[in-house]
């Protein structure tokens, strides 16, 4: 089974980090913890486990952070006991090819999505009773028992020809969604979860920082769930601008615009400038969705938000950041985080995020057309990664197409 994975090898990671500024291909060298390998098909480790063959898988920014060994050993998740090997790829549509004797949710031939497996173990996949409060509340990606290590881990991932998983880690694909739609359920669900962490009220003004796939998914989710909101999008590339307008953005802040002046113009906020180029607004957006998550964007997002508004942090850098958080105090701005997906309340109903996302796709309120821009077989993984990283190629979502591998 062909697969791409990253080993938790601190010396190699340090070496690659040191070499990358002068040798861009260090991550592909023998010094790197990144491997493209052909491994034996694994056995099912338990009666409630199954095996899948992959059909389509997207390339996500989280995968690229792991690939480039960007995670700083000082960030909070690294302090937790974790896996020694990370199989890349989670935006994946697969077909079940083998089931254990106690699997009840799936049969051979079913199409499935990777659901919680990439985020790590939980009470369901470890078969722990009683479950922790987060799993019981419908948030297994926030499981308080995730680091107990009481169950095996599956082999392979989305950037593999297939993988093994506990049945609790997967989600069924409805028959009326094709593979391309299904491959976008996971990123669209992140958009839905992001929007519902602080949904704009009618007439409120919102800003989405970043027009990559997550920013565009947040845009769609806000437009679908809060149709009367005014939405501005910060986009750097012409194809992102075009897609953002198509998906319902009211305003675009382009790479040549001064973002502080644009924010003041759109919101009617008052812009002030102190010493050393230190700028701050009074008034501003009601909600800012930061889909980049860098030190710079977090700092700016807090300053573009009105008093008692909210910044929702959808993007993240896997390193400690230096940012001025004084607007959290001075303007009582809420800084809200999120992790992937979980349980939502919408229209008086409780939904699992994937199920709500699929319902919105069916209703025509979330769109997938045009978001997948490039396809590659797995053997061309370096070219696929380069295309995903270089937005000048016009890429939005780059996918591995496993049918290409079989031709």
The 8 nearest C-alpha neighbors of each residue, nearest first, counted from 0:
[[1, 37, 38, 40, 160, 39, 2, 159],
 [0, 2, 37, 159, 36, 160, 38, 3],
 [1, 3, 159, 36, 35, 158, 155, 37],
 [4, 2, 35, 34, 158, 87, 159, 86],
 [3, 5, 86, 34, 85, 87, 33, 2],
 [4, 6, 33, 85, 32, 84, 34, 86],
 [7, 5, 84, 32, 8, 83, 85, 33],
 [6, 8, 83, 84, 9, 5, 32, 82],
 [7, 9, 6, 11, 10, 12, 32, 83],
 [8, 10, 12, 11, 13, 7, 72, 14],
 [11, 9, 13, 12, 8, 14, 15, 32],
 [12, 10, 14, 13, 9, 8, 31, 32],
 [11, 13, 9, 15, 14, 10, 68, 8],
 [12, 14, 16, 10, 11, 15, 9, 17],
 [13, 15, 11, 17, 12, 16, 18, 10],
 [14, 16, 18, 12, 17, 13, 25, 19],
 [17, 15, 13, 14, 19, 18, 12, 68],
 [18, 16, 14, 15, 19, 13, 20, 21],
 [17, 19, 15, 22, 16, 21, 20, 14],
 [18, 20, 22, 23, 21, 16, 25, 15],
 [21, 19, 18, 22, 23, 17, 16, 15],
 [20, 22, 19, 18, 23, 17, 25, 24],
 [23, 21, 19, 24, 18, 25, 20, 15],
 [22, 24, 19, 25, 21, 20, 26, 18],
 [23, 25, 26, 27, 22, 28, 19, 18],
 [24, 26, 28, 27, 23, 22, 15, 19],
 [27, 25, 31, 24, 28, 15, 67, 33],
 [28, 26, 25, 24, 31, 33, 29, 34],
 [29, 27, 25, 30, 31, 26, 24, 33],
 [30, 28, 31, 27, 32, 25, 26, 33],
 [31, 29, 28, 11, 32, 15, 14, 25],
 [30, 32, 26, 33, 29, 28, 11, 15],
 [31, 33, 6, 5, 11, 8, 12, 34],
 [34, 32, 5, 31, 4, 26, 66, 6],
 [35, 33, 4, 3, 36, 5, 32, 31],
 [36, 34, 3, 2, 4, 33, 37, 1],
 [35, 37, 2, 1, 34, 38, 3, 0],
 [36, 38, 1, 0, 2, 39, 35, 3],
 [37, 39, 0, 36, 1, 40, 2, 41],
 [40, 38, 0, 41, 37, 1, 42, 36],
 [39, 41, 0, 38, 42, 162, 154, 161],
 [42, 40, 39, 43, 154, 163, 38, 162],
 [43, 41, 44, 40, 163, 50, 45, 154],
 [42, 44, 45, 48, 49, 41, 163, 99],
 [45, 43, 42, 48, 151, 46, 153, 41],
 [44, 46, 48, 47, 43, 99, 165, 151],
 [45, 47, 99, 101, 100, 48, 102, 44],
 [48, 46, 102, 101, 99, 45, 165, 166],
 [49, 47, 165, 99, 45, 164, 46, 166],
 [48, 50, 98, 97, 163, 164, 99, 165],
 [51, 49, 163, 97, 96, 162, 95, 98],
 [52, 50, 95, 94, 96, 161, 162, 93],
 [51, 53, 161, 94, 93, 160, 95, 96],
 [52, 54, 93, 161, 160, 92, 55, 94],
 [53, 55, 401, 93, 92, 400, 402, 52],
 [56, 54, 400, 92, 91, 399, 401, 53],
 [57, 55, 91, 399, 90, 398, 157, 92],
 [56, 58, 398, 90, 397, 59, 399, 91],
 [57, 59, 397, 398, 88, 62, 56, 60],
 [60, 58, 62, 61, 57, 63, 88, 90],
 [59, 61, 63, 62, 64, 58, 388, 65],
 [62, 60, 64, 59, 63, 65, 58, 66],
 [63, 61, 65, 59, 60, 64, 87, 66],
 [62, 64, 66, 60, 65, 61, 67, 59],
 [65, 63, 61, 69, 67, 66, 62, 68],
 [66, 64, 68, 62, 63, 67, 69, 61],
 [65, 67, 63, 68, 64, 62, 33, 5],
 [66, 68, 64, 69, 65, 63, 26, 16],
 [69, 67, 65, 66, 70, 12, 64, 16],
 [68, 70, 64, 67, 65, 71, 317, 318],
 [71, 69, 317, 68, 318, 72, 65, 64],
 [70, 72, 318, 73, 74, 317, 69, 319],
 [73, 71, 74, 77, 70, 78, 318, 75],
 [74, 72, 71, 75, 77, 319, 318, 78],
 [75, 73, 72, 318, 77, 71, 76, 319],
 [74, 76, 77, 78, 73, 79, 72, 319],
 [77, 75, 78, 79, 74, 73, 81, 80],
 [76, 78, 79, 75, 72, 74, 73, 80],
 [77, 79, 76, 75, 80, 74, 73, 72],
 [80, 78, 77, 76, 81, 146, 75, 145],
 [81, 79, 146, 78, 82, 77, 147, 148],
 [82, 80, 79, 146, 83, 77, 148, 119],
 [81, 83, 84, 85, 80, 7, 152, 119],
 [82, 84, 7, 6, 81, 85, 8, 5],
 [85, 83, 6, 82, 5, 7, 86, 4],
 [84, 86, 5, 4, 87, 6, 83, 82],
 [87, 85, 4, 156, 155, 3, 84, 5],
 [86, 88, 158, 4, 156, 62, 85, 3],
 [87, 89, 157, 158, 156, 90, 62, 58],
 [88, 90, 157, 91, 113, 117, 156, 87],
 [91, 89, 57, 56, 182, 185, 88, 157],
 [90, 92, 56, 89, 157, 182, 55, 112],
 [93, 91, 112, 55, 54, 182, 111, 53],
 [92, 94, 53, 54, 111, 52, 110, 51],
 [95, 93, 110, 51, 52, 109, 108, 111],
 [94, 96, 51, 107, 108, 109, 97, 50],
 [95, 97, 107, 51, 50, 94, 108, 52],
 [98, 96, 50, 49, 107, 95, 51, 99],
 [99, 97, 49, 102, 48, 50, 100, 107],
 [98, 100, 46, 48, 47, 102, 101, 49],
 [99, 101, 46, 102, 98, 47, 48, 103],
 [102, 100, 47, 46, 99, 103, 48, 98],
 [103, 101, 47, 99, 100, 104, 98, 105],
 [104, 102, 105, 101, 106, 47, 166, 100],
 [105, 103, 102, 166, 106, 167, 171, 170],
 [106, 104, 103, 109, 102, 107, 166, 95],
 [107, 105, 109, 108, 98, 95, 104, 103],
 [106, 108, 95, 96, 109, 97, 98, 105],
 [107, 109, 95, 94, 106, 96, 110, 105],
 [110, 108, 95, 94, 107, 106, 111, 105],
 [109, 111, 94, 172, 93, 171, 95, 108],
 [110, 112, 171, 172, 93, 170, 92, 94],
 [113, 111, 92, 170, 169, 91, 114, 171],
 [112, 114, 169, 89, 91, 116, 170, 115],
 [113, 115, 169, 168, 170, 112, 116, 117],
 [116, 114, 168, 118, 117, 140, 113, 119],
 [117, 115, 168, 119, 118, 114, 113, 120],
 [118, 116, 119, 115, 89, 114, 113, 88],
 [119, 117, 116, 115, 140, 120, 339, 114],
 [120, 118, 116, 117, 145, 121, 115, 140],
 [119, 121, 145, 124, 125, 116, 122, 118],
 [122, 120, 145, 142, 124, 123, 139, 125],
 [121, 123, 127, 125, 130, 126, 124, 144],
 [124, 122, 126, 121, 125, 167, 127, 134],
 [123, 125, 121, 126, 167, 122, 165, 120],
 [124, 126, 150, 122, 123, 127, 149, 121],
 [127, 125, 123, 124, 122, 128, 150, 121],
 [128, 126, 122, 125, 130, 129, 123, 124],
 [129, 127, 130, 126, 122, 131, 123, 125],
 [128, 130, 127, 131, 122, 135, 132, 126],
 [129, 131, 128, 122, 127, 135, 134, 132],
 [130, 132, 134, 133, 143, 135, 129, 142],
 [131, 133, 135, 134, 136, 130, 143, 142],
 [134, 132, 136, 138, 135, 142, 131, 141],
 [135, 133, 139, 138, 137, 136, 131, 132],
 [134, 136, 132, 133, 137, 130, 131, 138],
 [135, 137, 133, 134, 138, 132, 342, 139],
 [138, 136, 134, 342, 135, 341, 139, 133],
 [137, 139, 341, 134, 133, 140, 141, 136],
 [138, 140, 134, 142, 141, 121, 137, 133],
 [139, 141, 138, 142, 118, 115, 121, 338],
 [142, 140, 139, 138, 133, 143, 134, 338],
 [143, 141, 139, 121, 145, 144, 133, 140],
 [142, 144, 145, 131, 141, 133, 132, 121],
 [145, 143, 142, 147, 146, 121, 122, 131],
 [144, 146, 120, 121, 142, 143, 147, 119],
 [145, 147, 148, 144, 80, 81, 79, 120],
 [148, 146, 149, 144, 145, 80, 150, 120],
 [149, 147, 146, 150, 145, 151, 120, 125],
 [148, 150, 147, 125, 151, 146, 127, 126],
 [149, 151, 125, 148, 152, 124, 120, 126],
 [152, 150, 153, 44, 149, 148, 125, 45],
 [151, 153, 150, 154, 164, 120, 163, 82],
 [152, 154, 163, 164, 155, 151, 162, 165],
 [153, 155, 162, 163, 152, 41, 156, 86],
 [156, 154, 162, 86, 159, 161, 2, 153],
 [157, 155, 86, 159, 162, 158, 88, 87],
 [156, 158, 88, 89, 159, 91, 56, 87],
 [159, 157, 88, 156, 87, 3, 2, 56],
 [160, 158, 2, 161, 157, 156, 1, 155],
 [159, 161, 53, 1, 0, 52, 2, 158],
 [162, 160, 52, 53, 159, 51, 155, 156],
 [161, 163, 155, 156, 154, 51, 50, 164],
 [162, 164, 50, 153, 154, 49, 51, 155],
 [165, 163, 153, 48, 49, 166, 168, 50],
 [164, 166, 48, 167, 168, 124, 47, 49],
 [165, 167, 168, 48, 169, 47, 164, 49],
 [168, 166, 165, 124, 169, 123, 170, 115],
 [167, 169, 115, 116, 114, 166, 165, 164],
 [170, 168, 114, 113, 167, 112, 166, 111],
 [169, 171, 112, 111, 114, 113, 172, 168],
 [172, 170, 111, 112, 110, 173, 169, 109],
 [171, 173, 111, 110, 174, 112, 170, 181],
 [174, 172, 175, 176, 171, 110, 357, 181],
 [173, 175, 176, 172, 177, 110, 171, 109],
 [174, 176, 173, 177, 172, 361, 180, 181],
 [177, 175, 174, 173, 180, 181, 178, 172],
 [178, 176, 180, 179, 181, 175, 174, 173],
 [177, 179, 181, 180, 182, 92, 176, 55],
 [180, 178, 182, 181, 177, 183, 55, 371],
 [181, 179, 183, 177, 182, 178, 176, 367],
 [180, 182, 178, 184, 183, 179, 176, 177],
 [183, 181, 179, 180, 91, 92, 184, 90],
 [182, 184, 181, 180, 185, 186, 187, 179],
 [183, 185, 187, 181, 182, 186, 188, 356],
 [184, 186, 188, 187, 183, 90, 189, 182],
 [187, 185, 189, 188, 183, 184, 213, 190],
 [188, 186, 190, 184, 216, 189, 185, 183],
 [187, 189, 191, 185, 190, 186, 356, 353],
 [190, 188, 186, 192, 339, 187, 191, 340],
 [191, 189, 217, 216, 187, 193, 188, 192],
 [190, 192, 188, 220, 194, 193, 189, 195],
 [191, 193, 189, 195, 190, 194, 340, 188],
 [194, 192, 190, 196, 191, 195, 189, 313],
 [195, 193, 191, 198, 196, 192, 221, 197],
 [194, 196, 198, 197, 192, 193, 191, 343],
 [195, 197, 193, 194, 192, 198, 311, 335],
 [198, 196, 195, 194, 199, 311, 309, 193],
 [197, 199, 195, 194, 196, 200, 225, 221],
 [200, 198, 203, 228, 225, 197, 201, 286],
 [199, 201, 203, 202, 198, 228, 225, 227],
 [202, 200, 227, 228, 203, 199, 225, 226],
 [203, 201, 228, 227, 200, 229, 204, 199],
 [204, 202, 228, 200, 201, 199, 285, 229],
 [205, 203, 229, 284, 285, 228, 230, 202],
 [204, 206, 286, 230, 284, 287, 285, 229],
 [205, 207, 287, 231, 232, 230, 288, 208],
 [208, 206, 232, 288, 287, 209, 289, 233],
 [209, 207, 289, 233, 290, 288, 232, 206],
 [208, 210, 214, 233, 290, 234, 211, 291],
 [211, 209, 214, 234, 215, 239, 233, 212],
 [210, 212, 214, 213, 209, 215, 395, 239],
 [211, 213, 215, 214, 395, 216, 396, 210],
 [214, 212, 216, 215, 211, 217, 190, 186],
 [213, 215, 210, 217, 211, 209, 216, 212],
 [214, 216, 218, 212, 213, 217, 210, 211],
 [215, 217, 190, 213, 219, 187, 218, 214],
 [218, 216, 190, 220, 214, 219, 215, 221],
 [219, 217, 215, 216, 221, 220, 222, 214],
 [218, 220, 216, 222, 217, 221, 365, 223],
 [219, 221, 217, 223, 191, 222, 218, 190],
 [222, 220, 224, 218, 225, 223, 219, 194],
 [221, 223, 226, 219, 225, 220, 224, 218],
 [224, 222, 220, 221, 364, 226, 225, 219],
 [223, 225, 221, 222, 220, 226, 198, 194],
 [226, 224, 221, 222, 227, 228, 223, 199],
 [225, 227, 222, 228, 223, 224, 221, 201],
 [228, 226, 201, 225, 202, 229, 222, 200],
 [229, 227, 202, 203, 201, 226, 225, 204],
 [228, 230, 204, 205, 203, 249, 202, 227],
 [231, 229, 205, 248, 249, 206, 204, 228],
 [232, 230, 250, 206, 251, 249, 248, 205],
 [233, 231, 207, 251, 206, 252, 234, 208],
 [232, 234, 252, 208, 209, 251, 253, 207],
 [235, 233, 210, 253, 209, 240, 239, 236],
 [234, 236, 254, 253, 233, 239, 237, 240],
 [235, 237, 239, 238, 234, 240, 390, 391],
 [238, 236, 240, 239, 241, 235, 234, 393],
 [237, 239, 241, 240, 236, 393, 242, 394],
 [240, 238, 242, 236, 237, 241, 210, 243],
 [241, 239, 237, 243, 238, 242, 234, 244],
 [240, 242, 238, 244, 239, 243, 237, 245],
 [243, 241, 245, 239, 244, 240, 246, 238],
 [244, 242, 246, 240, 245, 241, 248, 239],
 [245, 243, 248, 247, 241, 246, 242, 240],
 [244, 246, 242, 243, 247, 241, 248, 240],
 [247, 245, 243, 244, 242, 219, 248, 218],
 [246, 248, 244, 245, 249, 243, 222, 219],
 [249, 247, 244, 230, 243, 250, 231, 246],
 [248, 250, 230, 231, 229, 247, 251, 244],
 [251, 249, 231, 248, 232, 230, 252, 265],
 [250, 252, 232, 231, 233, 253, 234, 240],
 [251, 253, 233, 232, 256, 234, 258, 250],
 [254, 252, 256, 234, 255, 235, 251, 233],
 [253, 255, 235, 256, 234, 252, 236, 233],
 [256, 254, 253, 257, 252, 235, 258, 234],
 [257, 255, 253, 254, 258, 252, 261, 260],
 [256, 258, 260, 259, 261, 255, 254, 252],
 [259, 257, 261, 260, 256, 262, 252, 253],
 [260, 258, 262, 261, 257, 263, 303, 270],
 [259, 261, 263, 257, 262, 258, 264, 270],
 [260, 262, 258, 264, 259, 263, 257, 265],
 [261, 263, 259, 265, 264, 260, 258, 266],
 [262, 264, 268, 260, 267, 266, 261, 265],
 [263, 265, 261, 267, 262, 266, 260, 268],
 [266, 264, 262, 263, 267, 261, 250, 268],
 [265, 267, 283, 268, 263, 264, 262, 284],
 [268, 266, 263, 264, 265, 269, 283, 282],
 [267, 269, 282, 263, 283, 266, 281, 280],
 [270, 268, 281, 280, 263, 282, 271, 267],
 [269, 271, 280, 279, 263, 268, 281, 272],
 [272, 270, 279, 278, 280, 269, 273, 281],
 [271, 273, 278, 277, 276, 279, 270, 274],
 [274, 272, 277, 278, 276, 275, 271, 279],
 [273, 275, 276, 277, 272, 278, 271, 279],
 [276, 274, 277, 273, 272, 278, 279, 271],
 [277, 275, 274, 278, 273, 272, 279, 271],
 [276, 278, 273, 275, 272, 274, 279, 271],
 [279, 277, 272, 271, 276, 273, 280, 270],
 [278, 280, 271, 302, 270, 272, 281, 277],
 [281, 279, 270, 269, 302, 282, 271, 303],
 [282, 280, 269, 268, 305, 283, 270, 279],
 [281, 283, 268, 305, 280, 269, 306, 304],
 [284, 282, 305, 304, 268, 266, 303, 281],
 [283, 285, 304, 204, 286, 205, 305, 266],
 [284, 286, 308, 204, 205, 305, 203, 304],
 [285, 287, 205, 309, 284, 308, 310, 206],
 [288, 286, 206, 310, 205, 207, 289, 311],
 [287, 289, 311, 207, 310, 290, 208, 206],
 [290, 288, 208, 312, 291, 313, 292, 311],
 [289, 291, 314, 313, 209, 208, 214, 292],
 [292, 290, 314, 289, 293, 209, 315, 208],
 [291, 293, 315, 314, 316, 289, 297, 290],
 [292, 294, 296, 295, 291, 316, 297, 315],
 [295, 293, 320, 322, 297, 296, 321, 298],
 [294, 296, 298, 293, 297, 299, 322, 292],
 [295, 297, 299, 293, 298, 294, 300, 292],
 [298, 296, 300, 294, 299, 295, 292, 293],
 [299, 297, 322, 295, 296, 301, 300, 323],
 [298, 300, 296, 302, 301, 297, 295, 303],
 [301, 299, 303, 297, 302, 298, 296, 287],
 [300, 302, 299, 304, 298, 303, 326, 297],
 [303, 301, 299, 300, 304, 279, 280, 326],
 [302, 304, 300, 283, 301, 280, 299, 284],
 [305, 303, 284, 283, 301, 302, 308, 285],
 [306, 304, 282, 283, 308, 284, 285, 307],
 [305, 307, 330, 308, 332, 331, 282, 304],
 [308, 306, 332, 331, 305, 330, 309, 333],
 [307, 309, 285, 305, 332, 306, 286, 304],
 [310, 308, 333, 286, 332, 334, 311, 287],
 [309, 311, 287, 334, 288, 286, 335, 333],
 [312, 310, 335, 288, 336, 334, 289, 313],
 [311, 313, 336, 289, 314, 335, 288, 310],
 [314, 312, 290, 289, 311, 337, 193, 315],
 [315, 313, 290, 292, 291, 312, 289, 316],
 [314, 316, 292, 317, 291, 293, 313, 312],
 [315, 317, 318, 292, 293, 314, 319, 320],
 [318, 316, 70, 71, 315, 69, 74, 319],
 [317, 319, 71, 316, 74, 70, 320, 73],
 [320, 318, 74, 321, 317, 73, 71, 316],
 [321, 319, 294, 318, 322, 293, 316, 317],
 [320, 322, 294, 319, 323, 295, 298, 293],
 [321, 323, 298, 294, 324, 320, 297, 295],
 [322, 324, 298, 325, 321, 326, 297, 301],
 [325, 323, 326, 327, 322, 298, 301, 328],
 [324, 326, 328, 327, 323, 329, 330, 301],
 [327, 325, 329, 330, 328, 324, 301, 332],
 [328, 326, 332, 331, 325, 324, 330, 329],
 [329, 327, 331, 326, 325, 330, 332, 324],
 [328, 330, 326, 325, 331, 327, 332, 306],
 [329, 331, 306, 326, 332, 328, 327, 307],
 [332, 330, 327, 307, 328, 329, 306, 333],
 [331, 333, 327, 307, 308, 330, 309, 306],
 [332, 334, 309, 310, 335, 327, 308, 331],
 [335, 333, 310, 309, 311, 332, 336, 327],
 [336, 334, 311, 312, 310, 333, 337, 309],
 [337, 335, 312, 311, 313, 334, 338, 196],
 [338, 336, 313, 339, 312, 193, 335, 196],
 [337, 339, 340, 336, 140, 141, 313, 189],
 [338, 340, 189, 337, 192, 341, 188, 140],
 [341, 339, 192, 352, 189, 338, 188, 342],
 [340, 342, 138, 352, 351, 137, 343, 139],
 [343, 341, 351, 137, 352, 350, 138, 349],
 [342, 344, 350, 349, 352, 351, 345, 341],
 [345, 343, 349, 348, 350, 347, 346, 342],
 [344, 346, 348, 347, 343, 349, 350, 195],
 [347, 345, 348, 344, 349, 224, 350, 343],
 [346, 348, 345, 344, 349, 350, 343, 355],
 [349, 347, 345, 346, 344, 350, 343, 355],
 [348, 350, 344, 343, 345, 342, 347, 351],
 [351, 349, 343, 342, 355, 352, 344, 354],
 [350, 352, 342, 354, 353, 341, 343, 355],
 [351, 353, 355, 354, 341, 342, 340, 188],
 [354, 352, 356, 355, 351, 188, 357, 184],
 [355, 353, 357, 351, 356, 352, 358, 350],
 [356, 354, 358, 352, 357, 353, 350, 359],
 [357, 355, 353, 359, 354, 358, 188, 352],
 [356, 358, 360, 354, 359, 355, 353, 361],
 [357, 359, 355, 361, 356, 360, 354, 362],
 [358, 360, 362, 356, 364, 361, 357, 365],
 [361, 359, 365, 357, 363, 362, 358, 364],
 [360, 362, 358, 359, 363, 357, 364, 365],
 [363, 361, 359, 360, 364, 358, 365, 357],
 [362, 364, 360, 361, 365, 359, 366, 358],
 [363, 365, 359, 223, 362, 360, 366, 361],
 [366, 364, 360, 363, 359, 219, 367, 220],
 [365, 367, 368, 360, 364, 363, 219, 246],
 [366, 368, 370, 180, 369, 365, 183, 371],
 [369, 367, 370, 366, 371, 180, 179, 372],
 [368, 370, 371, 367, 372, 242, 395, 366],
 [369, 371, 368, 367, 396, 395, 372, 212],
 [372, 370, 396, 369, 373, 397, 395, 398],
 [371, 373, 394, 396, 370, 395, 397, 369],
 [374, 372, 397, 371, 398, 394, 396, 375],
 [375, 373, 398, 399, 397, 400, 376, 372],
 [376, 374, 399, 400, 383, 379, 377, 398],
 [375, 377, 404, 403, 400, 399, 378, 379],
 [376, 378, 380, 379, 399, 375, 404, 401],
 [377, 379, 376, 380, 404, 375, 381, 1],
 [380, 378, 377, 382, 376, 381, 375, 383],
 [379, 381, 383, 377, 382, 378, 384, 376],
 [382, 380, 384, 383, 379, 385, 378, 386],
 [381, 383, 385, 380, 384, 379, 386, 375],
 [384, 382, 380, 386, 381, 385, 375, 387],
 [383, 385, 387, 381, 386, 382, 380, 388],
 [384, 386, 382, 388, 383, 387, 389, 381],
 [387, 385, 383, 389, 384, 388, 382, 392],
 [388, 386, 384, 385, 397, 389, 394, 383],
 [387, 389, 385, 386, 390, 384, 394, 63],
 [390, 388, 386, 391, 387, 392, 385, 394],
 [391, 389, 392, 393, 394, 388, 387, 236],
 [390, 392, 393, 389, 236, 394, 386, 388],
 [393, 391, 390, 394, 389, 386, 387, 388],
 [394, 392, 391, 390, 238, 395, 372, 389],
 [395, 393, 390, 392, 372, 396, 387, 397],
 [394, 396, 212, 370, 372, 211, 371, 397],
 [395, 397, 371, 372, 370, 394, 212, 398],
 [396, 398, 373, 387, 58, 57, 374, 372],
 [399, 397, 57, 374, 56, 58, 400, 373],
 [398, 400, 375, 56, 376, 55, 374, 377],
 [401, 399, 55, 376, 402, 403, 375, 374],
 [402, 400, 404, 54, 403, 55, 376, 399],
 [401, 403, 405, 404, 400, 54, 406, 376],
 [404, 402, 401, 376, 406, 405, 400, 375],
 [403, 405, 401, 376, 402, 406, 377, 400],
 [406, 404, 402, 403, 401, 376, 400, 54],
 [405, 403, 404, 402, 401, 376, 400, 375]]
